Amino acid sequence: MKRILLAIVGLLFITTAKAAYPQAGDTLVVAQDGSGQFHNIQDAIESVRAFMDYTVTIYIKNGVYKEKVIVPSWLEHVTIVGQDSEKTVISYGDYADLNKMGTFRTYTMKVDGSDITFKNLTIENTAGRVGQAVALHTEGDRLVFVNCRFLGNQDTVYTGKAGERLLFKDCYIEGTTDFIFGPSTAVFENCEIRNKMDSYVTAASTPKDVKFGYVFMHCRITADPGVTKCYLGRPWRPYAATAFIDCEMGGHIRPEGWFNWSNPANEKTARYAEYHSTGAGAAAARRVAWSKQLTSKEIKEYTLENIFNEQSKWEIK
């Protein structure tokens, strides 16, 4: 009898361990209607083992999840997938002046982990036009966002750590002022970037020793009705690097393209470039003299391998 009891206890221990920590290839389901293992996204994230060398998928069913989500630094190799990009919504409404929290704590989702992929999600900050209010805050490396929507106003997407590499593919990003900002290296491929008021698209703070900052490839720069005067960017820090490559620009983009943030010294250091811009907002001959039109030779440097300083190709799973 004692041996039988010990065997049962051992079996229970193994079963509990497997339930506590997902195994390779497991899919965890989050659903508000109780049809998954978790009701909340954060609970599913917290159940994943630290520093995995295998991939676990968190599948989120449609719904509006009013959570402030953190993907911790010890999580790696996780894929977080929504059921529908417009119906799987992570939503919160913090803003900088709320209880004096400051810009960098206002995020709806903060990603500290690395090698994380996100698909088919909406991440929104619903605070409104009340100043800085971040939807997505990233600190991790090798992050991939596919078919995701980022909704907000000022400071929608904050790429918060220098040298970290991000890929946004087939995404929608909207905002008012500086709504894509920070020091990371990020590629935006086939995305729609939408201005909601006359202001600035980007505010990069690329370090001096980092060659590539923000690179927009084959993107569409659009605007809400009534928006007519927007800059492509202004330098949050002196060596801001931003390039638009083969992008279609709406007529709301100002002919000069770039702004020096009222500091002429930034004109000597900011690294702003374009290649084959099209649309009513493309005005190569009228751009500020301190920006650059890339040559056919220079554009060859703009590959993912060079931008991310990595020989292996990034796979979109």
N, C-alpha and C positions, 0 to 999 in steps of 0.2 A: 504493500500500500504506500509506503514511504517513497519507493522508487517511482510509482505512478504519479504521486503528488509532485515530486521533483520534476518529472517529465512535463507535467501540465504547466507548472510554474515556468519552466524553461521555454515551453512553446508560447506561453503568454508573453514572456519577455521579448522573444524574437518578433512576435506579431506586433507588440507595442512599439518596438524599435523601428520596424518597417513603416508603421503608421506615422510615427513621429518624424521620420526623415524619408522623404521621397527617394526612390531609387532611379538609376539611369533609365531615361526614356519615359518616366512617369509623367502623367498629366494631371494636375490638380485643377479642380473646377470650382469657380467662384460664382455663386448665383444668389440673388436676393430672395428667390422664391423657395429656397431650401433644397433645390434639386442637385446641388453640388456639395463638396465636402466643407466649403467655407461660405459664410455670408459676406465677409469683408475681404477686400484685397490685401490689406496689411496682415491679416491673420494667415493667409496663404503664403505670403512672402516670409513671414517669421518661421514657418514650418520647414523651410528649405535648409539643408545642411550647409555649413560654412565651407568655403574654398573647395567646391566640388570640381572634379576633373571630367564630369559628364554633364549632360544637359537635361534639365527638368523644365517642363512647360506649365505655365499657369494660364489656364483658359478662363476668360471672364465673360459670362453671359450678359446680354443686353440689360441695361439699367443705368440709372444715375447714382453713382457711388459717391456720397458726400463724405470724402475722406481726405486727410492730409497724409499722403503716402510717402514712405521713405524706403528706398532699396539700399540696405546697408552695405558698407565697404567690404564686408566679408563674403558677399554673394558674388558668384561668378557663374557663367554658362547657364543663364536662365533666359527663357523666351517667354514673354508676357504678351498674350494674344487676346484681343477682343473679338466678340462675335460679329460686330458690325461697327465700322469706324464712326458712324454718326449716331449710333444708338448705345454704344458702350462708352459711358462718359464718367470720367473722374473729375470731381468738381469741388472747389473750395473758394473762399472769398476773403482771404487775408490781404492786407495792404500795409504799406510802410508806416503810415501814421496811426495805425491801430495799436494802441497800447505801446507806442514808440518801438515797435518791433524791428524797424529798419527794412530795407529792401530784401536782404538775403535770407530772411526767415519767412517771407510771404508766399513761398512756393506752394503749389498744389501737390506736385510730385518732385521729390529730390532723389537723384540717382547717384549714390556714392560707389556702388559696385561697378565692376568692369566686365567686359564681354557679355553684355546684356542686349537682347534684341526685343524691340517693342513693335507690335503690329496691330492695325485696325482699332486704334483707340482715339478718343477725344480727351484731351487734358485741358481743363479750362480754369481760369481765375475769374470769378463772377463779381469781383469787388466794384467794377465799373470804373469810371474816369475819376479816380480819387488819388492819382499819383502812382507810384511804383507798386506793381502787383504782379508777381511772377507766377506763371503757370508751370513751366518746367525749369528746374535747376539741376544742372549736371556737374558732377565732380569726377565721374569714372572715365575709364579709357576704353576705346573700342566699343562704343555704343552705337547701335543701329536702330533707326526709327523708320518704319515702312508703312505707308498709307495711314499716317496718323494726322490728327488735327490739333492745333495748339491755338486756343482762343483766349484773348485778353485785350488789354489796352497798352498802357505803358509797361515796358520791360517784360514782355510775354515769355521769351525764351532767354534764359541766362546760362551761357556755357562757362562754367565758373572756375575752371582750373587750367592753367597754362600747360601746353604740351599734350593735353589729352585730345583724343581723336574721335570725331563724331561723324556719322553719316546719316543724313535725312534724305529718304528716297520716296517720291510720290506723296509728299506731305503738303498740308495746308497750314500756313502760319499767318496770323493776323495781329494787328496792333496799331497803336497810335505813334508813340515816341520811343525811339531806340529799342524797338521791340525784339531785336535780335542783338544781344550784347555779351561781351566778355572776352577772355583771353584764349580760349581753346581754339584748336584747328578743326574746322567743320566744313564738310562738303554738303551742299544742298543740290540734289539732282532731281530734275523734273518736278519741282515744287511750285505751288502758287504762293506768292508772298503778297499779302494784301494790306494796303494802307487804309486806315479808317479815319484819318484826319491829316491835314497839312502838317508834316513834321519830317522825321528821319526814320529810315528803315533800319540801319545798322549803327552800332556804336562799339566797334571792336577795340580791344585793349591788348592786341597782340604784343608779346615781348619782342625786344629788338633782335634777339638771337634766334627767333622762330621765323622761318621763311614764309610760311603760308598761314593765313588766319582764316577768314571766311571765303569760300569759293562757291559761287552759285553757277551751276551748269544747266543749261536748257530749262531755265525757270521762267515763269510768267510773273511779272510785277504788275499787280492790278490795284484798283482802288474803289472805294465806295463812291456812290454818286455825290458830287459836290466837292470832292477832294481834287485839288488842282496844282498844288505846289509842294512837292516832296523831294527831299534829298535822298540819294542812295546811301549816304553814310556820313558820319562825323567821327573824329578820333577821340574815343574815351581816354586813350593814352597815346603818347606821341607817335609810336611806331605801328599804329593800327594798320592791318593788312586786309584788304577786301577786294575781290575780283568778281566780275560778272562776265560769264562766258556764254556766248550764243543764247542770250536771254532776250525775251520779248518784253519791252517796257511800255507801259501805258503813257498817255499824254500828260499824266499828273507829275511825271518826273521832271524836275527843273532842268533847263538846258545846261546849267553849270555842273549839275550832277552831284557835287560833293561840297561839304562845308567844313571850314577849319576850326569850328567851335570857338569862334571869336578870338583865335590865337594864331597870328601869322606864323609863329615859330613851327606850328604843326605842319605847315606846308613843306617844310624841309625834311620831314621825317615820315609822314604818313605815306603808306604804300597802297594807292588806289589804282585799279586797273580795269579795263574792259576789253572784250574781243567780240566783234561782230554783233553788237547790240542791234536789235531791230525794234520796229514799232514807233509810235508817235513820240515816245520819250527818248528815243535814241538820237543823240545829237553830238556825235564825236567831235565835230569841228568847234563846238561851242562849250565843251567841257572846260573846267578850270585847267590852267596851264600846268599845275603841279600834279595832275593825274596823268595816267598813261594809257595809251592804246597799244595793246600787245601786238607784236609781230607774229607772222606765221612760224618763225623759229622759236620765239619765246613761248608760244602756246603749247608746244610739244612737252614742256616741263609740267604741264597741268594734268598729270595722270594721278590716279588714286595711290599708286605705289610711291610716286615722288611726294605727293602732298602729305601722305601719312608716314613717309619715311620707313616703308616696310615693303619687302619684296613679295611676300605672299599676298594673294588676292583676297579681298574681303568677300566672303560668301553670304548671300542673302538667302536664308533658309525659309 
